[in-house]
Amino acid sequence: MKKYINLSKKEGYRIGIAVVAGLLVGWLFFHGSGKNATEPSTHNHEQVVAGAEKATIWTCSMHPQVRLDHPGKCPICGMDLIPLQELSATKTASPDEIQMTDAAIKLADIQTLTVQKGYPAKEVRLLGKVQPDERNIAELTARYGGRIDKLFVNFTGQHVRKGEKLALIYSPDLITAQKELLEAIQYKDTNPGLYRAARNKLKLWNLTDVQINGIEQKGTIQEDFEVMSPISGTVTKRQVSLGDYVKTGSSLFEVINLTDVWVMFDAYETDLPWLRNKDKIQFTVSSLPGKTFSGKVTYIDPFIDAKTRVAHVRVEVNNPDLELKPEMFANGIVTSQRAESGKMLLIPKTAVLWTGKRSIVYVKDPDRKEPTFKMREITLGPESGGNYVAADGLKEGEEIAVNGVFKIDASAQLAGKPSMMNPEGGDSGAGSMPGMDMGGSKSTSSAKAETPEKSSDTNSSDAFKQQLTNVYKAYLKMKNAFVAKEFDKVQADAKAVQSALGKVNMEELKGDNHVEWMKQLNVMKPNIAKIASTVKPDEQKAAFANFNKAFYESVKRFGLTGVTAYYQFCPMALNNKGAFWLSESADIRNPYFGSDMLTCGETRDAIR
């Protein structure tokens, strides 16, 4: 027992010594190196913060709920992601400025240009017709009554020279006048006034002094008198035949000289400010491909045609080889400068964003190291080719964005800065555009699932509904061909829609329903015909969008049988104008972009 107690005491001493030693070592370690121990911790924290400052959040301008830490494609619509926020800005941007990194600028392909003054120039295209020069048209009429005894012009189109005989006329009145002249010659010395009156009477009938002197010298009466051409040219009208009797003032021939012609172009009101006298116009005609003619503007009509809304612009052209013939169509181009007001500020069209009546540009801040832009509203002057005249809001030497402007605007909108659709700035709900339901934090498909279904309550007959349903089924095939980008098939399916549309019996509708159907039909017919007549994607899509509006109104009013139609919308279709379509499914399958942005869009309505 004693031995056990001794062993326990020894072990207790050992344990106590170990505990004391451990406490001492720990105190020495933490106390002696406490200051140094916190420094690495602080250093690591600074590294984390520095790393965080360099991080960039990438999002989609159309689906701001998408947030990634790296660039790429939007998983919803396939658009390129854009930088949302840079935490490593060298300077803090003001509330109305959007700041971007050089990497973001390159990725978004943003380009800038210094605003400069220049002479506004525009290439105006005109359509016109070749016409005879009115000063080279000679209308020959009978100066005295008589009979056509001989014709030297046997057909229309015959070329004649100035002074060439065209016909001989036997005129009793002219014979009487010659007798009066021969009698007056006898009293020339005693009654010179009578003599002069007799000569003047013959002159009024277009006889020349040579002819009159010949009558006096011969002393005989000339029975047939010549009708001579006053100009060289082409006989375009022959109004008499051999043996015809004519009265004073009767039309005999028309002769036109075509060695000089006019080209009469039609200019719309918007083109007139760019046209002035002495402008040089180059033009071509279909009959002479590859050959270009030119002339100068000599006259601009001071009046606008009330029906066609155009003014006539006259160009005089030499035509020695008679290549230009009256009534030929001409396609003209005139490049004009408006130099009367001096140089003006010119900006590219691509720099301007339109929103209703407002025009905005993004101006780069020259005093910041990081690329920084600020939205500015400007006033535009006339269009000048690929440019606009900046009438107000910009100064010479300022730098503006000319490419990637929409991406800058989208970044500003997502950051709550002043933008095209939100000029006051501030929180816009995670970047949602006013008037556009972007889905918030919910997915697009979830938003579509919440769309309430509506049903038609019109009094259309079951037969009419079935016929309209047949049109809808044919339409779906055409729509799906758009989705697949099979534009040849789109054309073929459009013809099937045409056929189904033609089989709809409008007599099934009465009163206001009949009137409404006729209204929508007048829109659908030409647009479906346009789709069926071309395989050009842009033309097909434009007509498709117009057709969809009228077709939706019809389906909504009259209803369908046994199917549901989903009315869907893409705000980016047709160059960001936005367009609708009908679908058999609530899932988005975009017919305007196909596989490029297959799921871009939202459901606006559902109709049974």
HELIX and SHEET records of a PDB file:
HELIX    1   1 LYS A    2  GLY A   32  1                                  31    
HELIX    2   2 GLY A   34  GLU A   53  1                                  20    
HELIX    3   3 ASP A  102  LEU A  107  1                                   6    
HELIX    4   4 GLU A  134  ASN A  136  5                                   3    
HELIX    5   5 PRO A  172  GLN A  186  1                                  15    
HELIX    6   6 PRO A  192  LEU A  204  1                                  13    
HELIX    7   7 ASP A  209  LYS A  218  1                                  10    
HELIX    8   8 LEU A  272  TRP A  274  5                                   3    
HELIX    9   9 LYS A  349  ALA A  351  5                                   3    
HELIX   10  10 VAL A  405  LEU A  414  1                                  10    
HELIX   11  11 THR A  444  ALA A  449  1                                   6    
HELIX   12  12 ASP A  462  VAL A  483  1                                  22    
HELIX   13  13 PHE A  487  GLY A  502  1                                  16    
HELIX   14  14 MET A  506  GLU A  508  5                                   3    
HELIX   15  15 GLY A  511  ALA A  532  1                                  22    
HELIX   16  16 PRO A  537  PHE A  558  1                                  22    
HELIX   17  17 ALA A  573  ASN A  576  1                                   4    
HELIX   18  18 GLY A  594  MET A  597  5                                   4    
SHEET    1   A 3 ARG A  67  LEU A  68  0                                        
SHEET    2   A 3 THR A  56  THR A  59 -1                                        
SHEET    3   A 3 ILE A  82  GLU A  86 -1                                        
SHEET    1   B 4 GLU A  97  GLN A  99  0                                        
SHEET    2   B 4 THR A 372  SER A 384 -1                                        
SHEET    3   B 4 ARG A 358  LYS A 364 -1                                        
SHEET    4   B 4 LEU A 353  THR A 355 -1                                        
SHEET    1   C 5 GLU A  97  GLN A  99  0                                        
SHEET    2   C 5 THR A 372  SER A 384 -1                                        
SHEET    3   C 5 ASN A 387  ASP A 392 -1                                        
SHEET    4   C 5 MET A 344  PRO A 348 -1                                        
SHEET    5   C 5 GLN A 116  GLY A 118 -1                                        
SHEET    1   D 2 GLN A 111  THR A 114  0                                        
SHEET    2   D 2 GLU A 399  ASN A 403 -1                                        
SHEET    1   E 7 ALA A 121  PRO A 132  0                                        
SHEET    2   E 7 ASP A 260  TYR A 268 -1                                        
SHEET    3   E 7 VAL A 310  ASN A 318 -1                                        
SHEET    4   E 7 PHE A 293  ILE A 300 -1                                        
SHEET    5   E 7 LYS A 280  VAL A 285 -1                                        
SHEET    6   E 7 PHE A 329  GLN A 337 -1                                        
SHEET    7   E 7 ALA A 121  PRO A 132 -1                                        
SHEET    1   F 4 ILE A 137  THR A 141  0                                        
SHEET    2   F 4 SER A 251  ILE A 256 -1                                        
SHEET    3   F 4 GLY A 233  ARG A 238 -1                                        
SHEET    4   F 4 HIS A 159  VAL A 160 -1                                        
SHEET    1   G 4 ASP A 224  MET A 228  0                                        
SHEET    2   G 4 LYS A 165  TYR A 170 -1                                        
SHEET    3   G 4 GLY A 146  LEU A 151 -1                                        
SHEET    4   G 4 TYR A 245  VAL A 246 -1                                        
SHEET    1   H 4 GLU A 453  LYS A 454  0                                        
SHEET    2   H 4 GLU A 602  ILE A 607  1                                        
SHEET    3   H 4 ALA A 565  CYS A 570 -1                                        
SHEET    4   H 4 ALA A 579  SER A 583 -1                                        
END                                                                             
